[in-house]
Amino acid sequence: MATKVYALSTCPYCKMARKYLEENSVSFDVVEVDMLTGSEREEAVSEVKRLSGGTSFPVIEVDGEVIVGFNKPKMQKLLHL
């Protein structure tokens, strides 16, 4: 199961989502968008907009399905927790 988290280092909901994934032993990649610079940052922001339709964080992608924000019920469903 491929899980990717687009987050901001200062976002409390991003931290909650990451903590929840870690507590449930879910393997995931994280992109700290605000820590990127230049074209890397532009590409990450474009990807967040493409996935979510906006710039809210976190954006969690699970096997092509997208969760915007810390939505625990949707995370549980998509991750089979």
C-alpha positions in Angstrom: 0.0 0.0 0.0 1.6 3.3 -1.1 0.9 6.2 1.2 2.3 9.7 0.8 1.7 12.7 3.0 2.1 16.3 1.8 2.6 18.4 5.0 3.8 21.6 6.4 6.3 21.4 9.3 4.3 23.9 11.4 0.8 22.4 10.8 -0.7 20.8 13.9 -3.1 18.7 11.7 -0.2 17.4 9.7 1.6 16.4 12.9 -1.6 14.6 14.1 -1.9 12.7 10.8 1.8 11.7 10.9 1.5 10.6 14.5 -1.6 8.5 13.7 0.1 6.8 10.8 3.1 6.0 12.9 1.0 4.7 15.9 -0.7 2.3 13.5 2.6 1.2 11.9 1.7 2.5 8.4 4.6 3.0 6.2 4.5 6.4 4.4 6.6 8.9 2.6 6.3 12.6 3.6 6.9 15.7 1.7 7.4 18.8 4.0 6.3 21.3 1.4 7.4 24.4 3.4 10.9 23.0 3.7 11.4 22.7 0.0 12.8 25.6 -2.1 12.7 26.7 -5.7 11.3 24.3 -8.4 11.0 21.4 -5.9 8.6 23.5 -3.8 6.7 24.7 -6.9 6.3 21.1 -8.1 5.1 20.0 -4.6 2.5 22.8 -4.4 1.3 22.0 -7.9 0.9 18.4 -6.9 -1.1 19.3 -3.8 -3.4 21.5 -5.8 -3.9 18.8 -8.4 -4.7 16.2 -5.8 -6.8 18.3 -3.5 -8.1 21.2 -5.6 -6.6 23.7 -3.1 -3.8 24.2 -0.7 -5.1 22.7 2.5 -2.8 20.5 4.5 -2.2 17.7 5.1 -2.9 15.9 1.8 -2.7 12.2 2.2 -2.6 9.9 -0.8 -3.3 6.2 -0.3 -3.1 4.1 -3.4 -4.5 6.9 -5.6 -7.2 7.9 -3.1 -6.9 11.4 -1.6 -7.6 12.6 2.0 -7.5 16.3 2.7 -7.0 17.3 6.3 -6.8 15.0 9.3 -9.8 12.9 8.6 -9.4 9.9 10.9 -12.5 7.9 9.7 -11.5 8.2 6.1 -7.9 7.2 7.0 -9.2 4.2 8.9 -11.3 3.1 5.9 -8.6 3.6 3.2 -5.8 2.0 5.4 -8.0 -0.8 6.7 -7.3 0.1 10.3 
